[in-house]
Amino acid sequence: MNNIKFKVQSSKFKAQILKNKLTIVGGFLIIFLILTALFAPFIAPYDAKEQNLYEGLNPPDYQHPFGKDRLGRDILSRIVYGSRISLLVGIVVVSVSASIGIIIGSISGYIGGRIDEIIMRLCDIVLAFPGILLAIAIMSILGPSLSNVIIALCAMGWVSYARLIRGQILSLREREFVLAIEAIGGSSARIIIKHLLPNVASSVIVEATFGMAGAIVAEAGLSFLGLGVQPPHPSWGSMLNEGRLFLLIAPHLTIFPGFAIMVTVMGFNFVGDGIRDLTDVKRQ
Amino acid sequence: MKNYITKRLLLFFPVVIGVMTFVFFMIHLVPGDPVELMLGENAMDSDRERLRTDLGLNKPIINQYLTFMFNAFKGDLGRSIHSKMPVFTVIAERFPSTIELALCAIFVAVIISIPLGVIAAYKQKSIFDNGSMVISLFGISMPSFWLGPILIIIFSIKFGWLPVSGRGGISYIILPSITLGTALSAILTRMTRSSMLDCLKEEYVSTARAKGLSEKVVIIKHALANAMIPIITIVGLQSGALLSGAIITETIFSWPGIGRLTIQAINTRDYPLLQGCVLIIALSYVTVNLLTDILYAYFDPRIKYE
């Protein structure tokens, strides 16, 4: 019976997703990004690090549709390879942040009391740093590198998951099905893992989708400020940072990497919006 | 109400202490010797010792911590390594520029988003509604470090209408405000729309219509007036976040505010100045949030602290 109900719900969900055109567009953009990152060596027309100083800052032409950068490297190839860094940062930051946030949020929400108070005050302190300020502060301590970008973004990313999970578990733990399992002697770990977390999965998925967009923008922002991924690695943000110096004579250095960031972020935002609308009963 | 404000204030002070503690440890978490990082490898031993003494790094850590906290509460954040001026003075010189930029960004966001959100809600499911929602999704997805340079390419380089960078008259603030205000404008458009949709369904709106009032009066005086509470809250909460966005915007437009000062402090390894910038931005943000929460509770008596 439950299986049939699940199948009906699942097919309804699929049908509703297909109705939402923006979600489909977003899905295609994400698939495109993943395929580009996976098959970068086959898609990129040139080596992303190959320099040709005589052709530095060349505008777009037939052979190099996005033009060349200061050191004569093909911008299209660098954008293709840059998708690997963006996707890697997005996936690692979201996975680590969500895992930490889920563990801390579950403990905080289920156990409550003094532990909950301490964890929530810690979250308040992290949230006292607006936007990427905390990441900037951490990067100024650790120094610029890809692994440090991931550490800095995880240090600020776990809080949103912890607060989300804690809030939902606080309301779920008083529900009859939880009280019933407690009454028959179910352990706290079993209740959290088997019964509470599956109930909050949809909210975590929505948060993770927006989190991917946030992590990609944050990495690009840090690299733009010179605090993130360092040359010669092709990060979209550091390409924009380099482009800023040549806005007057070579605007193509800025236009194309920024467009790649916007399209990628838009993809995740479209999908996140679509899933949120479908899982939010109030909106329906 | 009093209870709510007391509880909210009680939560505010541990956060302030926590932020100050993090800022204190920033200099101690730097891998290696912070004095060597600040002065470089070739600095003379006497200079190193002098800086170590000036920063109090030769004292036990607990003494350093208590001195830092005590001085910070008095407004003494130490001296900048490079300009030798008190950090508080350097920041106080730059802070008004950032406030000016943030206020202009809020102005840009409000004048775009409220009419757009109201019309989108009034003409729900129309082309205008769908179009404005798609535009707002574009706005949210467009990073400021791309939008800023694109605006410079179009309005400064291509048409030559506006200056590329710096601070001067009104013309200098237009592009930075649009860059900083676009994301807020997108968020506010969506918020205004959803808040207006809720209000338009209320019985008092039907009553106003039944009384024969014009649609303009119904929308502005009855629906929008009530929809404004959550909108003002979002403006309040997001205006604190603009301080962080200002770091990137000020860097793009060479705007002489606290955001650019933060990046300059990082690039010159001026740790006392960097600590001061991070502390002031974070404290301004939590203070704005506190005031927003209190004002929200004041305007909406249903709010109480759970």
Contacts between the chains, C-beta under 8 A, distances in Angstrom:
chain1	res1	chain2	res2	distance
A	22	B	134	7.2
A	22	B	137	7.4
A	121	B	11	7.8
A	121	B	14	5.4
A	121	B	15	7.4
A	121	B	18	7.1
A	122	B	18	7.6
A	124	B	11	6.8
A	124	B	14	7.4
A	124	B	15	4.8
A	124	B	18	7.4
A	125	B	14	7.8
A	125	B	15	5.7
A	125	B	18	3.4
A	125	B	19	6.1
A	125	B	22	7.0
A	128	B	15	5.1
A	128	B	18	7.1
A	128	B	19	5.0
A	128	B	282	5.0
A	128	B	285	6.5
A	128	B	286	4.7
A	129	B	19	7.4
A	129	B	244	7.7
A	129	B	278	7.6
A	129	B	281	7.9
A	129	B	282	5.2
A	129	B	285	7.5
A	130	B	240	5.8
A	130	B	241	4.5
A	130	B	243	5.7
A	130	B	244	3.8
A	130	B	281	6.9
A	130	B	282	7.3
A	130	B	285	4.4
A	131	B	241	5.7
A	131	B	244	3.0
A	131	B	245	6.0
A	131	B	247	7.8
A	132	B	244	6.3
A	132	B	247	7.7
A	133	B	243	7.9
A	133	B	244	4.7
A	133	B	247	7.2
A	133	B	278	6.6
A	133	B	281	5.8
A	133	B	282	6.7
A	136	B	247	6.7
A	136	B	262	7.0
A	136	B	266	7.4
A	136	B	278	7.9
A	137	B	22	7.7
A	137	B	23	7.9
A	137	B	26	6.2
A	137	B	274	7.8
A	137	B	278	5.0
A	140	B	26	7.4
A	140	B	266	4.6
A	140	B	274	6.0
A	141	B	26	5.8
A	141	B	29	4.9
A	141	B	30	5.4
A	141	B	31	8.0
A	142	B	31	7.3
A	143	B	31	7.3
A	213	B	141	7.3
A	217	B	143	5.2
A	220	B	143	6.4
A	220	B	145	7.1
A	221	B	143	6.7
A	221	B	145	6.0
A	221	B	248	6.0
A	224	B	145	4.4
A	224	B	248	6.9
A	225	B	247	7.4
A	225	B	248	6.9
A	225	B	251	6.4
A	225	B	263	6.0
A	226	B	267	7.5
A	227	B	266	7.0
A	237	B	145	7.2
A	240	B	145	5.8
A	240	B	146	6.4
A	240	B	149	7.2
A	243	B	149	6.9
A	244	B	149	6.1
A	244	B	252	7.0
A	247	B	149	5.8
A	247	B	152	5.8
A	247	B	153	6.2
A	247	B	157	6.6
A	247	B	164	7.8
A	248	B	157	5.9
A	251	B	149	7.9
A	251	B	153	4.7
A	251	B	157	7.2
A	254	B	146	7.3
A	254	B	149	4.6
A	254	B	150	7.2
A	254	B	153	7.0
A	255	B	150	7.1
A	255	B	153	7.5
A	257	B	146	8.0
A	258	B	143	7.1
A	258	B	145	7.5
A	258	B	146	3.0
A	258	B	149	7.1
A	258	B	150	6.9
A	259	B	146	7.6
A	261	B	143	5.7
A	261	B	146	6.3
A	262	B	138	7.8
A	262	B	141	5.4
A	262	B	142	5.3
A	262	B	143	6.9
A	262	B	146	6.3
A	265	B	141	4.3
A	265	B	143	7.1
A	266	B	137	6.7
A	266	B	138	6.9
A	266	B	141	4.0
A	269	B	137	5.8
A	269	B	140	6.1
A	269	B	141	5.3
A	270	B	137	6.8
A	273	B	137	7.1
